[in-house]
Amino acid sequence: MDKYTDSRPLTRSEQAAEELIGLIRKKNYAPGDKLPTETELSEILQAGRNTVREALRILVSRNIVVIRQGSGIFLSEKQGVADDPFGFSLAGNHEKLTRDLIQIRLMLEPPIAALAAQNATKEDLQKLEDLLLEVETLIARRADYAKADIRFHEQIANCSHNSVMSNLVPVIGKGIAVFAREVESTEYEQTLLSHRAIFKAVKEGRGVDAQQAMYFHLLYNENRYIEGQNNITKRPPVT
C-alpha cells in the first residue's frame, strides 16, 4: 500500500482508493486524462457511491485526482506530488533556505540537463523551445519572467524522462521562486544567454555540454545572490 503503512486494517474507502490507484496504473491513464464517472467506478470497484466518493476525496487530498464540477474526474497533472512537499513555506530563515535550495539545484539540475539531452523527444524539445521563447520575450520587455523561468526548468526535468527526477520538479520550482523573491536585482542578459546555451545543448543531444551550461548558469546565480547579501550587510544603517 502506498500511504497506509500502519498495522490497522484499511477502511472500505481506503481499500477503494488503493483499488482505484491500481485501475489507473492498469489502464495507463496519463495526467489530465478523464476517469470513469462515480457510477461507473462503483460498478468497477464493486463499491457503493458513498464509498467511491470518499475514496476520491482521499485521492484528491493526495493530488492524484482532480474533480471538476460539471466536467468529471481527471488524473491530476501533479501526479501525486504535494504543492509544498518539503514544507518550504514554513521555513523561518529565508536566507538559509535560499542558500540550501541553490546548493540542491547545483546537485540536481546539471545531471538532469544531461539526461534531457539524451532522452528528449521532438515534442519535448518543441515545448522547451516555446518556453524559452516565452522567457526571452519577457526579458526583452524587462518584465517579470520568474514563472516562465520555472516552467522552462521544469520542462528540462520532464525531458529527462526519469520519473524520479520529474517528481523533484517542485524542489526546482520552489528554488527558482525563492531565489527570484530573495535576490536583490533581476538579471536579464546573462539569463537569456544561459538559457539559450542550455536549450541548444539539450536540442543537439550534447549531454556533457548541457550539464556544464546548467552548472555555470546556477553557479552564476549563486555568486550573484552571495554578492547581493554581502552588499546588504555593508550598507550603513538607516538613521
N, C-alpha and C positions, 0 to 999 in steps of 0.2 A: 504494500500500500504506500501511496506517495506521502500522505500527510499524517495519517492516524497510526502512529507507531507505538502508542502505549498499549497496555495489556487489556484495556476494557473492550468489550465487544462493540462492533460498529452498530450504529442505529441503522434502520432501513434506509433513511435518507442518505446517510454516509455511504452505505453499500451502493445505492443507486448512483451517487456521484462518481464512485470509482468505476462502476459499470459503464457509465457514460464516457468517462475518460478512455476506457477500453474500446468503446464504439468509435470514438474519434480517431484513435490510433488505427483500428482495423479498417476504417473507411478512408484513411489517409486524408482527412479534412485539412485544408490549408487555412492559415489565418485569413479571416474575412469571409470564409465560406458560411453559407446558411445551413443550419442544422434542422432536423425534423421538428415539427411542432410539438407542443406539450402532449397533445392527444396521441400523436404518432410515437413519441418517446414512452408514453405509458404502455402502449402495446408492445414496443420493442423490449422494454425493460421488465415488462410484466409487473408494473407497479402502479399504484393509484396516482391520480393527478396531484394531490397534495404532496405526496412523497416526491414526485418528479419536480414539482415546483420548489420544494425545499432543497432538493439536490442541485437544482440550477442556482439557487441562492448561494450555496456553498461554492460552486464553481465560479460564480460572479465575484465572490469575495476573494477568490484566488487568481483573478484576472485570466481565467481560462475561457470563459464565455462572456458574451455581452448580450443583453436583452434590450432590443429597441422596440419601444411601444409602437404597435401598428405595423411593424416590419417583420419581427420574428427573433429567432435566436441565432447568434453568429459566433463563430470561433474568434476569440479575441486576437487582435494584432499584437498584443503584448505577450502572447504565448506563455502565460502563467507567471510572468515576471512582475513583481510589485513595482509600484510607481517610485518608491523610495526604499529599495530592499535593504540598504545598509544604514538607514536612519540618518542620512546626511543632514536632513532638515533640522534635526535636533542638536547638531553639533554646536557647542558653545564657543569654541575658539576657531573662528573662521580663517585666521591667518594660518594656523597649523593644518586645518582641513585643506586649504588651498595647496599648501606645500605637499601634503601627503597625496593628494589627488594628482598633482603634477608628477610626482615620483611613480605612482602606479601607472599613469598613462605612458611614461617613458618605458616602463617594463612591458606593457601590453601592446601598445599600438604599433611600434615598428615591426615586430614579427607578424602582427595582424596584416599590415600592409604588404608584407612579403607573401603571405598566404593569399591575399586578394589578387596579387599579380599572377599567382599560379592558378587560381581557381575561378576567377571572374568569368561570367558568360557575357555574350554580346548585350543581352538585356540588362545585366548588372552594370556594364560599362556605360550604356546609354543613360541609365538613371543617374549614375555617378557624374557623368558629364553635365546632365541637366542641373544637378545640384551645384556643381562647380560654377556653371554659368550664372546661377541664381546668386551665389556668393559674390561673384565678380561684378554683377550688376549692382548689387547693394553697395559694394565697395566703391564703385565708380560714382555713386550718388553720395558717398560718405554717410550712408545710413547704417543703422544697427543691423549687423549681419550674424549675430550670435546664434539665433535659431536655425538659420540656414547652415551655419558652420557645424552645428550639432548634427544635422541631418546628413551632411557630407561625410563626417567621420563615422557616423552610424552605418552609412551605406558601405564604407570601406570594410567594416566588420562583417556586414552581410555578404559582401563579395568573397569573403574568405570561405564561405560555405562550411564553416565549422560551427556546429550548433552550440558548443560551449562558449566560443568567442562571441557569437551573436547574443547570447544571454548576458554577456558582460557589457552590452551596449548601454544600460542605464548608468554604469560607472563612467563610461566615456562621456555620455551626455551631461551627466551631473558635473563632471570635471570641467568641461567647457563652460557650462553655465556659471559655476562658482568662480572660475578664472575671469570670465568676462565681467562679473559683478565686482570682483575684488581688485582687478588690475587698475592702475592709476590712469592710463590713457589707452585709447584704441589704436591698434596698429593696422594700417591698411596695405601699404605697398608690399611689405615682407610677407604678409599673409597671402596676398594674391600670388606672389612668386612661388611660395612654398606649396600652396595647394595645386598650382599648375604643374609643378615638378612631381608631386606625389601622383597626381592623376596620370601624367604622361608615362611614368614608370609602371604604374599598375596596368594601364591600357596596353603597353608594349610587352607585358609579361616579364619585366625585369625585376625579379623579386629582391635581389640584393640592393638595387638602386632605390626601389620603393621603400625598403626598410630604412635605408640611410637617409632618404629625403624626409621621411616621417620623424626619424630621430632628430635631425637637425631642426626641423620645424618646432618640435616640442622643447628641445634644448634652448632654442632662441626664446621661446615664450617663458621658460623657467628663468632665464637670465634677466629678461625684461621685468618679470614680477619681482625678482630679488632686488634689482636696481630701484624699482618703484618703492619698495618697502624701505630701502636704505635712504632714499630721498625724503620719505616721510619722517623718519627718525631724526634727520639732520635739520629739519625745519625749525626755526626759532618759535618758541611758544607764543601764542596769541595773547596780547596784553590789552 
